[in-house]
């Protein structure tokens, strides 16, 4: 027993002595839902290199609450505005790295007629003609829901649309199309495309389109600093850019200095 115990101790000591790259890192990544599909697309290659990753998705508003509330994490992916509002808490380190941007789109159930949304007026009429419209609950802090809530007021149809809205607190609003609870969904394109049984009608008209940038920020005290930086580099690289484009996003190259 003593000999077996000694061998076990030697094995553990040898594992601890290995350089960081040779050990499996278990990163905790908190991400906004719109960017999750891009992240999941590059993770197989990242994990094949010996890393382990835990991904948790939430609305941008809830991510800010979780991080400022003290939740442990290694990497946070959210909008620049959300990261800026989080920095005063002291929970973020380094600089914000912009990864991709995405616009808002419209989806309907597969097989259903596609409404005309080619102009602002056509989009307005499509919303008014819909039996129920589903989108992210603005109160939950989702970027697209907050934008749409303001947009329908600017278009003068706020009361009409809210009266028949099917609000979703997080995740994919287009799932309500599949269930039959709504017949038109408005959300960021990268969150419409993953839902099986729905089709993307197209992006909002250029005049009212709203792009959200998603950026990465390290924890002020990440447990796996080098691995988290490696994941950011992967997302900025060729495979990350290809994944972003495939998931309905536009890759961008920019690092935003912190104040």
C-alpha positions as CSV (number, residue, x, y, z in Angstrom):
1,X,0.0,0.0,0.0
2,X,2.8,2.4,0.9
3,X,4.5,1.7,-2.5
4,X,1.2,2.3,-4.4
5,X,0.7,5.5,-2.4
6,X,4.2,6.7,-3.2
7,X,3.7,6.0,-6.9
8,X,0.5,8.0,-6.9
9,X,2.2,10.9,-5.2
10,X,4.9,10.8,-7.9
11,X,2.4,10.8,-10.7
12,X,0.5,13.8,-9.2
13,X,3.8,15.7,-8.7
14,X,4.8,15.0,-12.3
15,X,1.4,16.3,-13.5
16,X,1.7,19.5,-11.5
17,X,5.2,20.1,-12.9
18,X,4.0,20.0,-16.5
19,X,3.9,23.3,-18.3
20,X,0.5,25.0,-18.5
21,X,0.1,24.2,-22.2
22,X,0.4,20.4,-21.5
23,X,-2.4,20.4,-18.9
24,X,-6.1,20.6,-19.6
25,X,-7.5,24.0,-18.7
26,X,-11.1,24.2,-17.6
27,X,-12.3,27.7,-18.7
28,X,-15.6,29.1,-17.7
29,X,-16.9,31.3,-20.5
30,X,-20.0,33.5,-20.0
31,X,-21.5,34.5,-23.4
32,X,-24.4,36.4,-24.8
33,X,-26.7,34.2,-26.8
34,X,-26.1,35.8,-30.1
35,X,-22.4,34.8,-30.0
36,X,-22.8,31.3,-28.6
37,X,-23.0,29.6,-32.0
38,X,-19.7,31.1,-33.1
39,X,-18.1,30.0,-29.9
40,X,-19.4,26.5,-30.1
41,X,-18.2,26.2,-33.7
42,X,-14.5,26.8,-32.7
43,X,-14.5,24.9,-29.4
44,X,-13.8,21.4,-30.9
45,X,-10.4,22.5,-32.2
46,X,-9.7,24.4,-29.0
47,X,-10.6,21.4,-26.9
48,X,-8.6,19.1,-29.1
49,X,-5.6,21.1,-28.1
50,X,-6.1,19.9,-24.5
51,X,-8.4,22.6,-23.1
52,X,-11.7,22.0,-21.3
53,X,-14.4,24.7,-21.6
54,X,-17.7,25.3,-19.8
55,X,-20.0,27.7,-21.7
56,X,-22.9,29.4,-20.1
57,X,-25.3,31.6,-22.1
58,X,-27.5,34.4,-20.8
59,X,-28.9,37.8,-21.9
60,X,-26.4,40.6,-21.8
61,X,-28.3,42.3,-18.9
62,X,-28.2,39.1,-16.8
63,X,-24.5,38.6,-17.6
64,X,-23.7,42.0,-16.2
65,X,-25.7,41.2,-13.1
66,X,-23.9,37.8,-12.6
67,X,-20.4,39.2,-13.1
68,X,-20.9,42.3,-10.9
69,X,-22.6,40.1,-8.3
70,X,-19.3,38.1,-7.9
71,X,-19.8,35.0,-10.1
72,X,-16.4,33.4,-11.0
73,X,-15.5,33.2,-14.7
74,X,-12.5,33.4,-17.0
75,X,-13.9,35.1,-20.1
76,X,-17.0,37.3,-20.7
77,X,-18.4,37.8,-24.2
78,X,-20.9,40.6,-24.4
79,X,-21.6,44.0,-26.1
80,X,-19.0,46.8,-25.5
81,X,-21.7,48.8,-23.6
82,X,-22.2,45.9,-21.3
83,X,-18.5,45.5,-20.7
84,X,-18.2,49.2,-20.1
85,X,-20.9,49.1,-17.5
86,X,-19.2,46.1,-15.8
87,X,-15.7,47.6,-15.6
88,X,-16.4,49.9,-12.6
89,X,-17.0,46.7,-10.5
90,X,-13.3,45.8,-11.0
91,X,-14.2,42.3,-12.2
92,X,-12.7,42.7,-15.7
93,X,-9.1,42.9,-16.7
94,X,-7.0,43.8,-19.7
95,X,-8.7,45.3,-22.8
96,X,-11.9,44.5,-24.6
97,X,-11.4,42.7,-27.9
98,X,-14.1,43.1,-30.5
99,X,-14.9,39.9,-32.3
100,X,-17.9,40.3,-34.6
101,X,-21.1,42.2,-35.1
102,X,-24.6,41.0,-36.0
103,X,-27.8,42.7,-37.3
104,X,-31.4,42.1,-36.4
105,X,-33.5,39.9,-38.7
106,X,-36.9,38.4,-39.2
107,X,-37.9,34.7,-39.3
108,X,-41.1,32.7,-39.9
109,X,-42.0,29.1,-39.6
110,X,-40.7,26.8,-42.4
111,X,-43.4,26.6,-45.1
112,X,-45.2,29.8,-44.1
113,X,-45.4,32.7,-46.5
114,X,-42.5,35.1,-46.2
115,X,-43.7,38.6,-45.5
116,X,-42.3,41.6,-47.4
117,X,-39.8,43.4,-45.2
118,X,-37.8,45.2,-47.9
119,X,-38.8,48.6,-46.8
120,X,-39.5,50.2,-43.4
121,X,-43.2,50.5,-44.3
122,X,-43.3,46.9,-45.4
123,X,-41.7,45.7,-42.2
124,X,-44.2,47.8,-40.2
125,X,-47.1,46.3,-42.1
126,X,-45.7,42.8,-41.6
127,X,-45.6,43.3,-37.8
128,X,-49.2,44.7,-37.8
129,X,-50.5,41.8,-39.9
130,X,-48.9,39.1,-37.7
131,X,-51.2,37.3,-35.3
132,X,-48.4,37.2,-32.7
133,X,-44.9,38.6,-32.8
134,X,-42.1,37.0,-30.7
135,X,-39.0,38.7,-29.5
136,X,-36.7,38.9,-26.5
137,X,-38.2,40.5,-23.4
138,X,-36.6,44.0,-23.1
139,X,-36.8,43.6,-19.3
140,X,-34.5,40.6,-19.5
141,X,-31.7,42.8,-20.9
142,X,-31.5,41.2,-24.4
143,X,-30.0,43.6,-26.9
144,X,-32.4,42.9,-29.8
145,X,-35.5,43.1,-27.5
146,X,-34.4,46.5,-26.1
147,X,-33.9,47.8,-29.6
148,X,-37.1,46.5,-31.0
149,X,-39.1,47.8,-28.1
150,X,-37.8,51.3,-28.9
151,X,-38.2,50.8,-32.6
152,X,-41.9,50.0,-32.5
153,X,-42.5,53.1,-30.6
154,X,-40.7,55.2,-33.2
155,X,-42.7,53.5,-35.8
156,X,-45.9,54.5,-34.0
157,X,-47.1,50.9,-33.4
158,X,-45.8,50.2,-29.9
159,X,-49.2,49.6,-28.3
160,X,-50.4,47.3,-31.1
161,X,-47.3,45.1,-31.2
162,X,-47.0,44.8,-27.4
163,X,-50.6,43.7,-27.2
164,X,-49.8,40.6,-29.2
165,X,-46.2,40.1,-28.3
166,X,-44.8,36.7,-27.1
167,X,-41.9,37.7,-25.0
168,X,-39.0,35.4,-24.4
169,X,-36.7,36.0,-21.4
170,X,-33.6,34.4,-23.0
171,X,-32.6,32.0,-25.7
172,X,-34.2,31.7,-29.1
173,X,-37.5,33.5,-29.7
174,X,-37.9,31.6,-33.0
175,X,-38.7,28.5,-31.1
176,X,-42.1,30.1,-30.5
177,X,-42.7,29.9,-34.2
178,X,-42.2,26.1,-34.2
179,X,-44.6,25.7,-31.3
180,X,-47.2,27.8,-33.0
181,X,-47.3,30.5,-30.3
182,X,-46.2,33.2,-32.8
183,X,-46.0,33.6,-36.6
184,X,-43.1,36.1,-36.9
185,X,-39.9,36.4,-34.9
186,X,-37.6,39.4,-34.6
187,X,-34.1,38.8,-33.1
188,X,-30.4,39.0,-34.0
189,X,-29.8,36.8,-37.1
190,X,-27.3,34.6,-35.3
191,X,-30.1,33.6,-32.9
192,X,-32.6,32.9,-35.6
193,X,-30.5,30.7,-37.9
194,X,-29.9,27.8,-35.3
195,X,-33.6,27.1,-34.8
196,X,-34.8,24.1,-36.8
197,X,-38.1,24.4,-38.5
198,X,-37.8,28.2,-39.2
199,X,-36.5,30.2,-42.1
200,X,-34.8,33.6,-42.2
201,X,-36.8,36.1,-44.1
202,X,-34.0,38.6,-44.1
203,X,-32.4,41.4,-42.2
204,X,-34.2,44.6,-41.2
205,X,-34.2,47.4,-43.8
206,X,-30.9,49.3,-43.8
207,X,-32.6,52.5,-42.5
208,X,-33.6,50.8,-39.2
209,X,-31.0,48.1,-39.0
210,X,-29.2,47.8,-35.7
211,X,-25.8,46.1,-35.3
212,X,-24.6,44.8,-32.0
213,X,-20.9,44.2,-31.6
214,X,-19.7,41.4,-29.4
215,X,-16.4,41.7,-27.5
216,X,-14.4,39.5,-25.2
217,X,-13.0,40.6,-21.9
218,X,-10.9,38.6,-19.4
219,X,-11.7,38.3,-15.8
220,X,-9.6,40.5,-13.6
221,X,-8.4,37.3,-12.0
222,X,-8.9,34.5,-14.4
223,X,-8.0,31.0,-13.3
224,X,-6.7,30.1,-16.7
225,X,-5.3,33.4,-18.1
226,X,-3.1,31.9,-21.0
227,X,-5.8,29.6,-22.2
228,X,-8.4,32.4,-22.1
229,X,-6.1,34.5,-24.2
230,X,-5.6,31.6,-26.6
231,X,-9.3,31.3,-27.1
232,X,-9.6,35.0,-27.9
233,X,-6.9,34.6,-30.5
234,X,-8.7,31.6,-32.0
235,X,-11.9,33.6,-32.3
236,X,-10.0,36.5,-33.9
237,X,-8.2,34.1,-36.3
238,X,-9.3,32.5,-39.6
239,X,-11.4,29.8,-38.1
240,X,-13.2,32.3,-35.8
241,X,-13.9,34.6,-38.7
242,X,-15.2,31.7,-40.8
243,X,-17.5,30.6,-38.0
244,X,-18.8,34.1,-37.5
245,X,-19.7,34.5,-41.2
246,X,-21.3,31.0,-41.2
247,X,-23.5,31.9,-38.2
248,X,-24.8,35.2,-39.7
249,X,-22.3,37.5,-38.1
250,X,-19.7,39.9,-39.6
251,X,-16.2,39.4,-38.2
252,X,-14.3,42.6,-37.2
253,X,-10.8,43.4,-36.1
254,X,-10.5,45.9,-33.3
255,X,-9.3,46.1,-29.8
256,X,-11.0,48.7,-27.6
257,X,-8.7,50.3,-25.0
258,X,-10.2,50.5,-21.5
259,X,-10.3,53.9,-19.8
